[in-house]
């Protein structure tokens, strides 16, 4: 099996590889813009401007799946680049702390807006669990493809398993449903359990390693695009956590004012 290019020893020892790649950041930027449009439509529905079923209609549930898959796949590719670039654990844990802290803020904020369906294990909570797993299993190489498939299948097939063996209903409880082996989705505005979504992260790590092994992407070499569109999307993608945390506050604030003005 081809080996992923290794950065210079000085970079490996420093653990401070901070290279950005426009293509990866641009894909993340696309996911952010798509998510923003999705949430704008959700907020329009919440304030009564439109009437849509965001919880059951395939028009919306499929979009959510695609957006989440893009986010988590990019997170996996990012971990592949970080591991190849010998990013140190201290820097990893600093970023992890930001994600975990924002997850707590999301829980607190959602409890105020949706007290009966607050977010206790959404996308940031899921990432806080999945990223350390991705980091620790990055050495699985090609096995990550199979691991991702197994994770995706386990989550997707869990409802059928519950139908055959009712005793698995214990996994639907709040103490265990974060794993994803549930027969029914809990009442919450955002639910991103370990399974099947860890599969998207593992596939991202595997894809990142596959690309780097062929020399198409290197941890120590930035990829910069001359396209203004790609550059603009990449700029958004570099601020993904900030965008995620602020966009709903802005959208809901504007629509709340609009709803009050139209009364």
N, C-alpha and C positions, 0 to 999 in steps of 0.2 A: 504494500500500500504506500502511496506517495506521502511524503512527510510535509507537514505545514512549514513554510519558511520560518526560521527563527531569527528574531531581531538581534542586533549587536549585543555583546555581553554587557556593555555599559548600560544599555537601555534596560536589559533584563534585570540587572542588579538594582537599578534605581527604582523599578516598578512604577515609573511615571510616564508611561506611554499615553499621550493624550491626543493622538491623531484622530481627526474626524474624516468621515468618508461621505461625500456629497450624495452618492447614490443611495446609501443606506438611510441617511438622514432625510432625503427626499421622499423615500417610501414611507418613512415614519410621518413625515409632513402630510402626505396624502391621507394617511389614516387619521391624523388629527383633524384635517379639514372635513373629511367624511363624517367623523364623529361629531364635529360641531354642527354640521347640517342635520344630522340625525337628532341631536339633542335640541336643536332649534325647532324641529318638527314636533318632538316630544313636548317641549314647553308650550308650543302653540296649542297642542291638544290639552295640556294640563290647565291652561287658562281659558279654554273653551273657544278658541278661535277656529279650530278644526275638530273633526270627530274621527278618530282612528283608534284601532285596537293594537297598541304597541306590544301587548303581551302574548297575543295569539296569531295575529295576521302574519303570514309568511313574507309579505312585503317588507315588514319591519324586523322580524326575527332573523331572517336571512341576512339582512344588512348588518345587524348586530354581530352575527357570527363572523362575517367577513372582516368587519372592523377589528374585532378582538383578535382574530387570527393574524391579521397584519401586525398589530401591536406586539403580540407575543412572539411571532416569528422574528421580527426585528430585534426584540430583546434577546432572543437566542443567538442571532447572528452577532450582536454586540458582545455577547459573552465569549463567543468563539474568537473574535478579534482581540478581546481583552486578555484571554488566556494565552493566545499566540504571542501577544505583545508583552507577556510577563507582567501584567498589571498586578500590583501587590494587593494582598488582602486588606490592608488598612484603607486603601482608596475604595475598594469594593464595599467595605462596611460603611464608609461615609455616605456613599450613594444609597446603600440599602437603608440607612437610618433616615435619609430624606424621604424615601418611598414609604417606609413604615410610618413615619410621622404624618405624612400626608394622608395615609390610609386612615389613621385615627381621626384626623380632621374631617375626612369624608363621612366617617361614621357619625361623628358629632353633628355635622351639618345636616345630614340626611335625617337624623333623629328629630331635628326641629321641623323639617319640612314634611317628612313622611313618618310620623311616629309609629304607625302600624306596619310599615314595610321598610324600615331603615336598613341601610347597607352595613352589614357586619362582615361580609366576605366578598367584596367586589374585586375589580381588576387590580387595584393597588395592593389589596390584602393578598390576593393570589400571587402577584409578582413578588411580594416580600417572602413568600414561601418557595416559589419556583426558582428564583434566581440563585439562591445558595445551592439548590439541588442541581441546577444546570452547571454551575461552577464546579461542583464536586464530581460530576459525572462526565465532564468534558473529555476525559481520557478514554471513554468508551468507543470512540472512533465510529466505525460503520455501524456498530451496535446501537447507536443513537437513533438510526432510522427505524429499526425494529422496536426499540423502546417507545418511540413516539407513536408508532402504530398501535402497540399494545395499550398505551395510555388512552389514546383516542377511542379505541374499541371498548375498553373497560367502561369509560364514561358513557358512551352512546348506548351500550347494551345493558347498562345497569337497570333501567326500568323493566326490561324483559326478565332479568334475573329476579327482581322483586316479585314479578307476577308469578314466577314458578316456585319461588321459595319465600313465602311471606315472613319467615323469621328474620329476613334481612331488613325488615322495617326499622330495626334499631338504628340503622345507618342514616335514617331520615331525621334523626334528632339533631338539635342544634350543636351538640357536642362533637358530632362526627360528620355532619353533612358537608363540611368544608372539603372533605376528601373527594366528593363527587360521586360516590357510589350510592346514589339516591334513586328512589322509585318515583319521586315527585319533587319538583322544584319548590323550595321554600318561598314564603311570602316575603320578598325583598325586592328592592328596585334594581339591584345589580348583584348577580351571583356568578362568580368566576371560580369554581372549585378546582382543586388540584387535577382531577380527572373530569373531562378529557383534555383540559387546556394545557397541561404540562406537555402533552404531545406536540403542540405547536411550538413551544419553546425548544424542545429537544430537536425537532426538525430544523429549527432555525440554527441551532448550534451545529448540527450535522451539515447543513447547507453552507454555513460560513466556513467550516473546515474544508469542505469539498472545493469551494471556490478558491480558498487560499492555497490549497495543495497544488492547484494548477497554475498558480502564479497570477491569477486574475485580480487578486486583492491581497495586499500585504499589511500587516499590523503596523509596520513602521513607515509606510508610505501613504500620504493622504491622496484621496481621489477627489479632484476638483473639476467641476463641470463648467464649461464655457456658456452653457445655456442659462439664460436669466431665469427661466421658469424653474429649472432644477435647482439653481442657486437659491431662489426664493423659498421653494419647498424645503430645501435643506436647512435654511435658517429657522424655519418653523420647527422642523424636526429636532433641532439641537436644543430647543427649549420645551420639550414635550411635557415635562412634569409641571412646569409653570403654566403652560397653556391649558393642560388638563385641569388644574386646580382653579384657574381664573375664568375659563370661558363660560361655565354655567352661572357663575355669580353675575357676570355681565348680561348674559342672555335673559336670565330670569328677572333680573332687575329692570331691564328695559321693557320686557313684556308685562311685568307687574305694573309699571307706570302706565303703559298703554291700556291695560285692562281697566285701571282706575280712571283714566281719562275718558274712556268710552262708556262708563256707567252713567 
